[in-house]
Amino acid sequence: MSDWPSLRSRAATCAWSFSLVVSDEDVERQASNALRQYLGWADIAKPPSRAHLDSKAGDLCETVLSDSEWSLVKPLFMLYVERENARGWEASRGQGVDVPGRSIDQIESDIRQYELSDLPRFAFIQLPFTVSPDD
């Protein structure tokens, strides 16, 4: 389990189909936000210690994630980054820049869908158990 990559290193390997106008710090912040949302629905195999969270002011980027955990966090992370990127592009619209990609409203609709419907469904785990009449 110790050879799993951290959230920071996984986020750094993502390929974008658009040019980013947000900083690396903003990208890492969105990775932490996506993981925080995931942690509302499921546990991770190697959770960060309370002392780590307190010392890093809530930074989750050094949290180690399994492949299956990352497969659920990554889509939300990518949507969060796309939304922040769209905000950057739309802020430049007043200077006559043509805004590429989807609008913030379109992206936020996808985020709501993933946060409220898909992520809880995908992250839900219930171990099987048996109910016996003797109990």
Stockholm file with secondary structure:
# STOCKHOLM 1.0

chainA/1-135         MSDWPSLRSRAATCAWSFSLVVSDEDVERQASNALRQYLGWADIAKPPSRAHLDSKAGDLCETVLSDSEWSLVKPLFMLYVERENARGWEASRGQGVDVPGRSIDQIESDIRQYELSDLPRFAFIQLPFTVSPDD
#=GR chainA/1-135 SS CTTSCBHHHHHHTCCCSSCCCSCHHHHHHHHHHHHHHHHTTCCCSSCCCHHHHHHTTTCCTTCBCCHHHHHHHHHHHHHHHHHHHHHHHHHTGGGTCCCCSCCHHHHHHHHHHIIIIIHHHHHCCCCCCCCCTTC
#=GC SS_cons         CTTSCBHHHHHHTCCCSSCCCSCHHHHHHHHHHHHHHHHTTCCCSSCCCHHHHHHTTTCCTTCBCCHHHHHHHHHHHHHHHHHHHHHHHHHTGGGTCCCCSCCHHHHHHHHHHIIIIIHHHHHCCCCCCCCCTTC
//
